[in-house]
Amino acid sequence: MVAVEVKKIAVWSPSFDSASGGIQAVSEDVVWACRTAAPTDARELSRRGEPTLYEKLSFLAGCGFSCVVNGPGNVLAMHVAFLPPAAILKRVFRFRLAVWLHGIEAWESPPGLHGRCLDAVDLFIASSSVTRERSRGWRPEGVPCEVVHPTTDFQVFSPGPKNPDLLRRYGFDDGDEIILTVGRLAPGEAYKGHDAVIRVLPAVLQSRPRAKYLVVGEGGDRSRLEGIARQAGLGSRVVFAGHVASSELPDHYRLAEVFAMPSAGEGFGISYLEALGCGCRVVAGSGDGAAEALCGGTLGALVDPGDRAGLGGALTDGLARGRNELLPERVEEIFGRDRFRRELLACLRSIQDA
């Protein structure tokens, strides 16, 4: 238990389904941390993706009812999209409001009504220094913004042998060297760099002929990526796994020698921590929040996503070196759940004492 007392906390999230993405995963960890210190009301907008009007109205009504029943406390909104309902309810119930800033969704000023509700915020929490800096231009002057790096469960994401059932599922042999990416294949998230990995794979194969690329995730950009792989003549060298249940994710990381996501738009990147926890070498983009997840390059390789030679070299080097089973302990020391809980609860305590 953390020796930090906080008032009742309401956590509002798009959902608490960690398999849906990084925001949802952070939200799960936030609820866990808050429940160790105070009564916590966890409310999600929708589990089915884009919420309907009925879901939005039901969410607003439920939050208002909770304020009546539970009284004022702290509200932690896990996305800037919650600003309008938060501002409306705060006028009535006078709670303290914190808003989490994850990444690219907060790098530009919130549009329209959301931007007009910024004065209701008492505290911003950013997943990285990059996000804090890129949001500086629109955040109201005088409202603090603290950085709390995300975490993951390193008891779940831990080293282990390659699962033979998964090797058979994807047509891999024991001697294959696997590059892995885990992330949504949404057209609006092409910045994650799946296409960059596919384009440099022919060069990687020249020195690592057993290399294969496993893509975990589903979305509307999959057909474009499959087309790039076909045009490059990669055939079975690139395998699209589609959606994978969260219970199977650790074993997918354990298949890989290298986890690669040379992104240009990550606010932080929980998948980097998951991969490091499972012993993968990690290759990430050098210009976004991934640099903080990899501690400036001490935990993995940082490359310019547009530098094909640099990316190819980092992937080749990672495959040649193989898995690093010593990394997980070091990563947990830096990004463990106890550290996350301490920092988050200290932030929430700061606004209730203000």
ZALUMLO-854416 format. One line per 10 residues: number of its first residue (from 1); for each residue x, y, z of C-alpha. Coordinates in steps of 0.1 Angstrom, whole numbers, plus 5000, padded with zeros to 4 digits. Example, Ala and Ser with C-alpha at 12.3 -4.5 7.8 and 13.67 -1.06 7.14 Angstrom:
1> 5123,4955,5078 ~ 5137,4989,5071 $
//
This chain:
1> 5000,5000,5000 ~ 5012,5035,4991 ~ 5013,5060,5020 ~ 4994,5086,5000 ~ 4958,5095,5010 ~ 4935,5107,4983 ~ 4898,5115,4981 ~ 4873,5094,4962 ~ 4883,5090,4925 ~ 4863,5087,4894 $
11> 4882,5074,4864 ~ 4866,5080,4830 ~ 4880,5060,4801 ~ 4869,5052,4765 ~ 4871,5016,4777 ~ 4891,4994,4801 ~ 4898,4967,4774 ~ 4936,4967,4773 ~ 4936,4946,4741 ~ 4920,4977,4723 $
21> 4951,4999,4726 ~ 4975,5019,4748 ~ 4949,5044,4762 ~ 4928,5015,4774 ~ 4958,4997,4789 ~ 4969,5028,4808 ~ 4933,5032,4820 ~ 4934,4997,4834 ~ 4966,5004,4853 ~ 4952,5037,4866 $
31> 4922,5020,4881 ~ 4944,4994,4897 ~ 4966,5021,4912 ~ 4937,5042,4924 ~ 4919,5013,4941 ~ 4949,5007,4963 ~ 4944,5041,4979 ~ 4908,5053,4977 ~ 4873,5043,4967 ~ 4873,5044,4929 $
41> 4845,5046,4904 ~ 4856,5033,4870 ~ 4834,5043,4841 ~ 4839,5035,4805 ~ 4822,5051,4775 ~ 4820,5021,4752 ~ 4836,4987,4747 ~ 4825,4985,4711 ~ 4846,5012,4695 ~ 4829,5044,4684 $
51> 4802,5052,4710 ~ 4766,5058,4700 ~ 4746,5089,4710 ~ 4727,5067,4735 ~ 4760,5055,4751 ~ 4772,5091,4754 ~ 4740,5102,4771 ~ 4740,5071,4794 ~ 4776,5078,4803 ~ 4769,5114,4812 $
61> 4739,5104,4832 ~ 4758,5077,4850 ~ 4787,5101,4859 ~ 4762,5126,4872 ~ 4744,5101,4893 ~ 4777,5089,4907 ~ 4786,5125,4917 ~ 4753,5127,4936 ~ 4757,5094,4954 ~ 4794,5095,4961 $
71> 4799,5133,4966 ~ 4828,5154,4953 ~ 4863,5140,4950 ~ 4887,5138,4921 ~ 4878,5130,4885 ~ 4905,5116,4862 ~ 4895,5118,4826 ~ 4917,5094,4805 ~ 4912,5114,4772 ~ 4907,5150,4762 $
81> 4874,5139,4746 ~ 4858,5139,4780 ~ 4864,5176,4785 ~ 4828,5188,4777 ~ 4809,5164,4801 ~ 4836,5170,4827 ~ 4832,5208,4824 ~ 4794,5205,4827 ~ 4794,5183,4858 ~ 4822,5202,4874 $
91> 4801,5234,4874 ~ 4775,5215,4895 ~ 4796,5193,4918 ~ 4828,5213,4921 ~ 4852,5183,4919 ~ 4889,5185,4910 ~ 4896,5175,4874 ~ 4927,5158,4860 ~ 4930,5150,4823 ~ 4955,5124,4809 $
101> 4974,5133,4777 ~ 4987,5102,4760 ~ 5002,5111,4726 ~ 4993,5123,4692 ~ 4957,5130,4702 ~ 4970,5158,4725 ~ 4998,5172,4703 ~ 4974,5197,4687 ~ 4949,5220,4704 ~ 4915,5203,4711 $
111> 4890,5215,4686 ~ 4857,5234,4691 ~ 4838,5228,4723 ~ 4867,5207,4738 ~ 4890,5236,4735 ~ 4865,5259,4752 ~ 4864,5236,4782 ~ 4901,5237,4790 ~ 4896,5261,4819 ~ 4878,5234,4838 $
121> 4911,5214,4841 ~ 4931,5215,4874 ~ 4959,5192,4863 ~ 4972,5175,4832 ~ 4991,5142,4834 ~ 5012,5134,4803 ~ 5026,5099,4794 ~ 5059,5115,4783 ~ 5079,5146,4783 ~ 5074,5147,4745 $
131> 5036,5149,4749 ~ 5040,5175,4777 ~ 5061,5197,4754 ~ 5039,5193,4723 ~ 5008,5202,4742 ~ 5024,5232,4758 ~ 5011,5256,4732 ~ 4974,5250,4740 ~ 4974,5241,4777 ~ 4961,5270,4799 $
141> 4988,5290,4816 ~ 4992,5281,4852 ~ 4977,5247,4851 ~ 5003,5221,4860 ~ 5013,5192,4837 ~ 5031,5163,4853 ~ 5047,5134,4835 ~ 5038,5098,4847 ~ 5053,5072,4824 ~ 5030,5042,4819 $
151> 5037,5007,4832 ~ 5028,4971,4825 ~ 5025,4939,4844 ~ 5060,4924,4843 ~ 5047,4893,4860 ~ 5026,4887,4828 ~ 5051,4901,4802 ~ 5081,4880,4812 ~ 5107,4858,4794 ~ 5098,4823,4784 $
161> 5103,4797,4757 ~ 5088,4799,4722 ~ 5053,4783,4722 ~ 5054,4754,4697 ~ 5017,4757,4690 ~ 5022,4793,4678 ~ 5052,4784,4657 ~ 5030,4758,4639 ~ 5001,4783,4637 ~ 5022,4807,4617 $
171> 5043,4782,4598 ~ 5075,4791,4615 ~ 5105,4767,4621 ~ 5126,4767,4653 ~ 5155,4783,4634 ~ 5135,4812,4621 ~ 5144,4847,4634 ~ 5112,4866,4641 ~ 5107,4904,4639 ~ 5074,4913,4656 $
181> 5051,4944,4656 ~ 5020,4946,4678 ~ 4996,4975,4671 ~ 4964,4985,4654 ~ 4965,4986,4616 ~ 4943,5017,4614 ~ 4947,5040,4583 ~ 4951,5069,4607 ~ 4980,5053,4625 ~ 5003,5045,4595 $
191> 5029,5064,4614 ~ 5036,5033,4635 ~ 5060,5021,4608 ~ 5048,4987,4597 ~ 5054,4996,4561 ~ 5089,5008,4568 ~ 5098,4974,4583 ~ 5083,4956,4553 ~ 5102,4978,4528 ~ 5136,4971,4545 $
201> 5130,4933,4550 ~ 5146,4923,4517 ~ 5178,4940,4527 ~ 5177,4923,4561 ~ 5173,4889,4544 ~ 5206,4893,4527 ~ 5224,4888,4559 ~ 5197,4871,4580 ~ 5181,4847,4555 ~ 5159,4831,4582 $
211> 5142,4864,4591 ~ 5104,4866,4591 ~ 5081,4894,4601 ~ 5050,4888,4622 ~ 5024,4915,4624 ~ 4999,4913,4652 ~ 4969,4936,4650 ~ 4939,4943,4628 ~ 4925,4973,4610 ~ 4917,4990,4578 $
221> 4953,4995,4568 ~ 4960,4958,4566 ~ 4952,4955,4528 ~ 4977,4983,4520 ~ 5004,4966,4540 ~ 4997,4932,4524 ~ 5000,4949,4490 ~ 5034,4963,4499 ~ 5046,4928,4510 ~ 5034,4913,4478 $
231> 5051,4939,4456 ~ 5083,4933,4475 ~ 5080,4896,4467 ~ 5082,4886,4504 ~ 5055,4859,4502 ~ 5054,4839,4535 ~ 5082,4861,4550 ~ 5055,4885,4562 ~ 5027,4869,4583 ~ 4996,4889,4594 $
241> 4982,4874,4626 ~ 4952,4896,4629 ~ 4937,4903,4663 ~ 4952,4883,4691 ~ 4936,4878,4725 ~ 4953,4896,4753 ~ 4959,4862,4770 ~ 4981,4852,4740 ~ 5001,4884,4737 ~ 5030,4874,4760 $
251> 5036,4842,4740 ~ 5037,4862,4708 ~ 5064,4885,4722 ~ 5083,4854,4733 ~ 5083,4842,4696 ~ 5104,4872,4686 ~ 5140,4880,4687 ~ 5133,4917,4678 ~ 5102,4939,4684 ~ 5101,4967,4658 $
261> 5078,4997,4658 ~ 5098,5026,4642 ~ 5069,5050,4648 ~ 5069,5087,4643 ~ 5039,5094,4666 ~ 5040,5074,4698 ~ 5032,5093,4730 ~ 5052,5066,4749 ~ 5044,5031,4737 ~ 5034,5004,4762 $
271> 5041,4977,4737 ~ 5078,4986,4740 ~ 5077,4978,4777 ~ 5058,4945,4770 ~ 5084,4935,4745 ~ 5113,4944,4768 ~ 5097,4925,4796 ~ 5096,4894,4775 ~ 5132,4897,4765 ~ 5129,4911,4729 $
281> 5155,4934,4714 ~ 5136,4966,4706 ~ 5139,4989,4676 ~ 5118,5022,4678 ~ 5116,5056,4663 ~ 5139,5083,4677 ~ 5117,5113,4674 ~ 5087,5106,4696 ~ 5079,5092,4731 ~ 5096,5059,4724 $
291> 5129,5075,4733 ~ 5116,5077,4769 ~ 5104,5041,4769 ~ 5138,5030,4758 ~ 5156,5055,4782 ~ 5173,5074,4754 ~ 5185,5042,4736 ~ 5200,5024,4766 ~ 5172,4997,4765 ~ 5170,4994,4727 $
301> 5178,5009,4693 ~ 5164,5043,4683 ~ 5164,5050,4646 ~ 5150,5076,4622 ~ 5119,5059,4607 ~ 5127,5074,4573 ~ 5163,5061,4573 ~ 5160,5028,4555 ~ 5197,5019,4559 ~ 5196,5027,4596 $
311> 5164,5008,4602 ~ 5177,4978,4583 ~ 5209,4978,4602 ~ 5192,4980,4635 ~ 5169,4950,4627 ~ 5199,4930,4613 ~ 5219,4937,4644 ~ 5190,4928,4668 ~ 5185,4895,4650 ~ 5222,4887,4651 $
321> 5224,4894,4689 ~ 5192,4875,4697 ~ 5170,4878,4727 ~ 5182,4895,4759 ~ 5169,4877,4789 ~ 5187,4902,4812 ~ 5167,4932,4801 ~ 5134,4924,4819 ~ 5147,4929,4854 ~ 5162,4963,4845 $
331> 5131,4975,4828 ~ 5109,4966,4857 ~ 5132,4985,4881 ~ 5126,5016,4859 ~ 5090,5012,4848 ~ 5075,4989,4875 ~ 5039,4992,4888 ~ 5049,5004,4922 ~ 5067,5034,4907 ~ 5036,5042,4886 $
341> 5013,5040,4915 ~ 5034,5063,4937 ~ 5037,5090,4910 ~ 5001,5089,4900 ~ 4987,5091,4935 ~ 5011,5119,4944 ~ 4996,5138,4914 ~ 4961,5133,4925 ~ 4970,5143,4961 ~ 4985,5175,4948 $
351> 4952,5188,4933 ~ 4930,5179,4962 ~ 4954,5198,4985 ~ 4956,5228,4962 $
//
